[in-house]
């Protein structure tokens, strides 16, 4: 039983970094234009890069706002509300 446990453990330990590395390689490379675009979005949502005193909290709050805006972005008019047809 111990003879099977050691090779299985080694395979699990050595195989895990290869899986995580392959997932990282599938992401698109980060470009300078992409970073600038993201910074413009963050500043439009209220991020102030000079406020380093509250750094983790302010960037996380602004990123949450940007994510909420992206989630709510859709095409066409709102489907909420009433509509009336005229005579």
C-alpha positions in Angstrom: 0.0 0.0 0.0 2.8 2.4 0.8 4.5 1.5 -2.5 1.5 3.0 -4.3 1.1 6.0 -2.1 4.6 7.5 -2.7 4.4 7.5 -6.5 0.9 8.9 -6.5 1.9 11.7 -4.1 4.9 12.5 -6.3 2.8 12.7 -9.4 0.3 14.9 -7.7 3.0 17.3 -6.4 5.0 17.4 -9.6 2.0 17.6 -11.9 0.3 20.5 -10.2 2.8 23.3 -11.2 2.6 22.2 -14.9 -1.2 22.5 -14.9 -1.1 26.0 -13.3 1.7 27.1 -15.6 -0.2 26.0 -18.7 -3.3 28.0 -17.5 -1.1 31.2 -17.1 0.2 30.8 -20.7 -3.3 30.8 -22.1 -4.0 34.4 -21.0 -3.3 37.2 -23.4 -0.1 39.1 -22.9 -0.4 42.4 -21.0 0.4 45.4 -23.3 1.2 49.0 -22.5 -1.9 50.1 -24.3 -4.0 47.6 -22.2 -2.5 49.0 -19.0 -3.2 52.6 -20.0 -6.8 51.7 -21.0 -7.4 50.0 -17.6 -5.9 53.1 -15.8 -8.2 55.4 -17.8 -11.2 53.2 -16.7 -10.1 53.3 -13.1 -9.7 57.0 -13.1 -13.1 57.5 -14.7 -14.6 55.4 -11.9 -12.9 57.6 -9.2 -9.5 56.1 -8.6 -6.8 58.5 -7.5 -3.3 57.0 -7.9 -1.8 59.6 -5.6 -3.8 58.4 -2.7 -1.3 55.7 -1.6 -2.4 56.0 2.1 -5.6 54.0 1.5 -4.1 51.9 -1.3 -5.6 48.5 -1.0 -9.1 49.7 -0.1 -9.5 52.4 -2.7 -8.3 50.3 -5.7 -10.5 47.4 -4.6 -13.5 49.6 -4.3 -12.9 51.2 -7.7 -12.3 47.8 -9.4 -15.6 46.6 -7.9 -17.3 49.7 -9.4 -15.7 49.0 -12.8 -16.7 45.4 -12.7 -20.3 46.3 -11.8 -20.4 48.8 -14.7 -19.2 46.1 -17.1 -21.8 43.6 -15.7 -24.6 46.1 -16.2 -23.5 47.2 -19.6 -25.9 46.0 -22.3 -27.2 47.0 -25.6 -30.5 48.7 -26.2 -32.9 50.5 -23.8 -33.8 49.4 -20.4 -36.5 46.7 -20.2 -37.8 47.9 -16.8 -40.8 50.2 -16.5 -44.1 50.6 -18.2 -45.0 51.4 -21.7 -48.2 52.8 -23.0 -49.4 53.0 -26.6 -51.1 56.1 -27.8 -54.4 56.4 -29.6 
